């Protein structure tokens, strides 16, 4: 629980800081910064080289797929933040808790239990209030990448459940860091905007960019520890704490205010998290 709450707060800070930096840097630069922590993990990975030699083809496919999903998720969420208010982009990440719940029912071949059905209803109604009422006022590109982040994030959590016992948390983080670097390099070929601010503002921006990368690495580690210690549904719903945090900070820093009915929508989304956590779902079977 402590790992989960910590992850929610760290991710909130990362989202808000990314929103600010995206007005100066292109998204691939932020993605690259979030992958620089790979350097610190290389010694630990090298020490376990003998373990990797015993992995079969299926295990390697799972690890590579984990890295691919992580890279796609992180790139999608940054592009979504670039085109949407941070609170709206964060809502897409939070809704993965509901899609995970539905995917769990599908995997186990059963209908949702009463509390699970209630969680889905609360989330859908909350998302309608936050997003649906003013849907036409939001960027289509931002909404598209928000949906991609929702899809990739949900599948990444499912895959994390499958690779428990195969790799430890540090190796999960390493695979995520590596995918960020690779995706960032491809992204920089297409988009490589840099700030044109005078000194010392320019130096401050680069320091903040590096700090953002450190925050993302910390979030990746705490999220992996949480995912390995809690049932997937509980893990994803704890992370919904970042939604009201981001909404409050965004209104204070960027003067982007949600309407009253949108705050009510956030309340219902948080209520869906409680319903899902207490639904009794304990585990996620392998696909």
For each residue, the residues with C-beta under 8 A, 3 or more apart:
1: 4 5 230 238
2: 5 6
3: 6 7 222 225 226 229 230
4: 1 7 8 226 230 234 235 238 239
5: 1 2 8 9 238 241
6: 2 3 9 10 222
7: 3 4 10 11 219 222 223 226 238 239
8: 4 5 11 12 238 239 240 241 242 245
9: 5 6 12 13 241 242 245
10: 6 7 13 14 215 218 219 222
11: 7 8 14 15 219 223 239 242
12: 8 9 15 16 90 241 242 245 246 249
13: 9 10 16 17 215
14: 10 11 17 18 212 215 216 219
15: 11 12 18 19 81 86 89 90 242 246
16: 12 13 19 20 86 246 249 250 253
17: 13 14 20 21 208 211 212 215
18: 14 15 21 22 30 78 81 86 212
19: 15 16 22 81 86 250 254
20: 16 17 23 24 208 253 254
21: 17 18 24 25 30 205 208 209 212
22: 18 19 25 26 27 30 78 81 82
23: 20
24: 20 21 194 195 197 205
25: 21 22 29 30 193 194 195 205 209
26: 22 29 30 187 188 191 192 193 194
27: 22 30 31 75 78 79 82 187 191
28: 31 32 183 184 185 186 187 188 190 191 192
29: 25 26 32 33 184 188 192 193 194 209
30: 18 21 22 25 26 27 33 34 78 209 212 213
31: 27 28 34 35 74 75 78 180 183 184 187
32: 28 29 35 36 180 181 184 185 188 213
33: 29 30 36 209 210 212 213 216
34: 30 31 37 74 177 180 212 213 216 217
35: 31 32 38 177 178 179 180 181 184 213
36: 32 33 39 181 210 213 217
37: 34 40 41 173 177 213 214 216 217 220
38: 35 41 42 174 177 178 181
39: 36 42
40: 37 43 217
41: 37 38 44 45 170 173 174 177
42: 38 39 45 46 174
43: 40 46 47
44: 41 47 48 170 174
45: 41 42 48 49 170 171 174
46: 42 43 49
47: 43 44
48: 44 45 51 52 171
49: 45 46 52 53
50: 53 54
51: 48 54 55
52: 48 49 55
53: 49 50
54: 50 51
55: 51 52 59 60 63 166
56: 59 60
57: 60 61
58: 61 62
59: 55 56 62 63 163 166
60: 55 56 57 63 64
61: 57 58 64 65
62: 58 59 65 66 159 162 163 166
63: 55 59 60 66 67 163 166 167 171 175
64: 60 61 67 68 175
65: 61 62 68 69 159
66: 62 63 69 70 156 159 160 163 172 175 176
67: 63 64 70 71 175 176 178 179
68: 64 65 71 72 179
69: 65 66 72 73 152 155 156 159
70: 66 67 73 74 156 175 176 179 180
71: 67 68 74 75 176 179 180 182 183
72: 68 69 75 76 148 152 183
73: 69 70 76 77 149 152 153 156
74: 31 34 70 71 77 78 176 179 180 183 216
75: 27 31 71 72 78 79 183 187
76: 72 73 79 80 145 146 148 149 152
77: 73 74 80 81 89 92 93 145 146 149 153
78: 18 22 27 30 31 74 75 81 82
79: 27 75 76 82 83 141 142 145
80: 76 77 83 84 89 92 142 143 145 146 148 149
81: 15 18 19 22 77 78 84 86 89
82: 22 27 78 79 142
83: 79 80 139 141 142 145
84: 80 81 88 89 138 139 142 143 146
85: 88 89 250 254 256
86: 15 16 18 19 81 89 90 246 250 254 256
87: 90 91 130 243 246 247 250 256 258 266
88: 84 85 91 92 130 131 138 142 146
89: 15 77 80 81 84 85 86 92 93 142 146 149
90: 12 15 86 87 93 94 242 243 246 247
91: 87 88 94 95 127 130 131 146 243 266 269
92: 77 80 88 89 95 96 146 147 149 150
93: 77 89 90 96 149 150 153 239 242
94: 90 91 97 239 240 242 243 269 273
95: 91 92 98 99 123 127 150 269
96: 92 93 99 100 150 153 154 157 236
97: 94 100 101 123 233 236 237 239 240 272 273 276
98: 95 101 102 119 120 123 124 272 276
99: 95 96 102 103 150 151 154
100: 96 97 103 104 154 157 158 232 233 236 284
101: 97 98 104 105 112 116 119 120 233 276 279 281
102: 98 99 105 106 112 120
103: 99 100 106 107 154 158
104: 100 101 107 108 232 233 281 284
105: 101 102 108 110 111 112 116
106: 102 103 109
107: 103 104 284 285 287
108: 104 105 285
109: 106
110: 105
111: 105
112: 101 102 105 116 117 120
113: 116 117 279 280
114: 117 118
115: 118 119 275 276 278 279 280
116: 101 105 112 113 119 120 275 276 279 281
117: 112 113 114 120 121
118: 114 115 121 122 272 275
119: 98 101 115 116 122 123 272 273 275 276 279
120: 98 101 102 112 116 117 123 124 272
121: 117 118 124 125 272
122: 118 119 125 126 268 269 271 272 275
123: 95 97 98 119 120 126 127 268 269 272
124: 98 120 121 127 128
125: 121 122 128 129 265 268
126: 122 123 129 130 264 265 266 267 268 269 270 271 272
127: 91 95 123 124 130 131 132 265 269
128: 124 125 131 132 133 265
129: 125 126 132 133 261 262 264 265 268
130: 87 88 91 126 127 258 262 265 266 269
131: 88 91 127 128 134 135 138 265
132: 127 128 129 135
133: 128 129 261 262
134: 131 137 138 259
135: 131 132 138 143
136:
137: 134
138: 84 88 131 134 135 142 143
139: 83 84 142 143
140: 143 144
141: 79 83 144 145
142: 79 80 82 83 84 88 89 138 139 145 146
143: 80 84 135 138 139 140 146 147
144: 140 141 147 148
145: 76 77 79 80 83 141 142 148 149
146: 76 77 80 84 88 89 91 92 142 143 149 150
147: 92 143 144 150 151
148: 72 76 80 144 145 151 152
149: 73 76 77 80 89 92 93 145 146 152 153
150: 92 93 95 96 99 146 147 153 154
151: 99 147 148 154 155
152: 69 72 73 76 148 149 155 156
153: 73 77 93 96 149 150 156 157
154: 96 99 100 103 150 151 157 158
155: 69 151 152 158 159
156: 66 69 70 73 152 153 159 160
157: 96 100 153 154 160 161 227 232 235 236
158: 100 103 154 155 161 162 232 284 287
159: 62 65 66 69 155 156 162 163
160: 66 156 157 163 164 172 224 227 228 232
161: 157 158 164 227 232 283 284 286
162: 62 158 159 286 287
163: 59 62 63 66 159 160 166 167 172
164: 160 161 228
165:
166: 55 59 62 63 163
167: 63 163 171 172 175
168: 171 172
169: 172 173 221 224 225 228
170: 41 44 45 173 174 221
171: 45 48 63 167 168 174 175
172: 66 160 163 167 168 169 175 176 220 224 227 228
173: 37 41 169 170 176 177 217 220 221 224
174: 38 41 42 44 45 170 171 177 178
175: 63 64 66 67 70 167 171 172 178 179
176: 66 67 70 71 74 172 173 179 180 220 224
177: 34 35 37 38 41 173 174 180 181 217 220
178: 35 38 67 174 175 181 182
179: 35 67 68 70 71 74 175 176 182 183
180: 31 32 34 35 70 71 74 176 177 183 184 216
181: 32 35 36 38 177 178 184 185
182: 71 178 179 185 186
183: 28 31 71 72 74 75 179 180 186 187
184: 28 29 31 32 35 180 181 187 188
185: 28 32 181 182 188 189
186: 28 182 183 189 190
187: 26 27 28 31 75 183 184 190 191
188: 26 28 29 32 184 185 191 192
189: 185 186 192
190: 28 186 187
191: 26 27 28 187 188
192: 26 28 29 188 189
193: 25 26 29
194: 24 25 26 29
195: 24 25 202 205
196:
197: 24 201 202 205
198: 201 202
199: 202 203
200: 203 204
201: 197 198 204 205
202: 195 197 198 199 205 206
203: 199 200 206 207
204: 200 201 207 208
205: 21 24 25 195 197 201 202 208 209
206: 202 203 209 210
207: 203 204 210 211
208: 17 20 21 204 205 211 212
209: 21 25 29 30 33 205 206 212 213
210: 33 36 206 207 213 214
211: 17 207 208 214 215
212: 14 17 18 21 30 33 34 208 209 215 216
213: 30 32 33 34 35 36 37 209 210 216 217
214: 37 210 211 217 218
215: 10 13 14 17 211 212 218 219
216: 14 33 34 37 74 180 212 213 219 220
217: 34 36 37 40 173 177 213 214 220 221
218: 10 214 215 221 222
219: 7 10 11 14 215 216 222 223
220: 37 172 173 176 177 216 217 223 224
221: 169 170 173 217 218 224 225
222: 3 6 7 10 218 219 225 226
223: 7 11 219 220 226 227 239
224: 160 169 172 173 176 220 221 227 228
225: 3 169 221 222 228 229
226: 3 4 7 222 223 229 230 235 238
227: 157 160 161 172 223 224 230 232 235
228: 160 164 169 172 224 225
229: 3 225 226
230: 1 3 4 226 227 234 235 238
231: 234 235 281 282 283 284
232: 100 104 157 158 160 161 227 235 236 283 284
233: 97 100 101 104 236 237 276 277 279 281 284
234: 4 230 231 237 238 276 277 281
235: 4 157 226 227 230 231 232 238 239
236: 96 97 100 157 232 233 239 240
237: 97 233 234 240 272 273 274 276 277
238: 1 4 5 7 8 226 230 234 235 241 273 277
239: 4 7 8 11 93 94 97 223 235 236 242
240: 8 94 97 236 237 243 269 270 273
241: 5 8 9 12 238 244 245
242: 8 9 11 12 15 90 93 94 239 245 246
243: 87 90 91 94 240 246 247 266 269 270
244: 241 247 248 266 270
245: 8 9 12 241 242 248 249
246: 12 15 16 86 87 90 242 243 249 250
247: 87 90 243 244 250 251 258 263 266
248: 244 245 251 252
249: 12 16 245 246 252 253
250: 16 19 85 86 87 246 247 253 254 256
251: 247 248 254 255 256 257 258
252: 248 249
253: 16 20 249 250
254: 19 20 85 86 250 251
255: 251
256: 85 86 87 250 251
257: 251
258: 87 130 247 251 262 263 266
259: 134 262 263
260: 263 264
261: 129 133 264 265
262: 129 130 133 258 259 265 266
263: 247 258 259 260 266 267
264: 126 129 260 261 267 268
265: 125 126 127 128 129 130 131 261 262 268 269
266: 87 91 126 130 243 244 247 258 262 263 269 270
267: 126 263 264 270 271
268: 122 123 125 126 129 264 265 271 272
269: 91 94 95 122 123 126 127 130 240 243 265 266 272 273
270: 126 240 243 244 266 267 273 274
271: 122 126 267 268 274 275
272: 97 98 118 119 120 121 122 123 126 237 268 269 275 276
273: 94 97 119 237 238 240 269 270 276 277
274: 237 270 271 277 278
275: 115 116 118 119 122 271 272 278 279
276: 97 98 101 115 116 119 233 234 237 272 273 279 281
277: 233 234 237 238 273 274
278: 115 274 275
279: 101 113 115 116 119 233 275 276
280: 113 115
281: 101 104 116 231 233 234 276
282: 231
283: 161 231 232
284: 100 104 107 158 161 231 232 233
285: 107 108
286: 161 162
287: 107 158 162
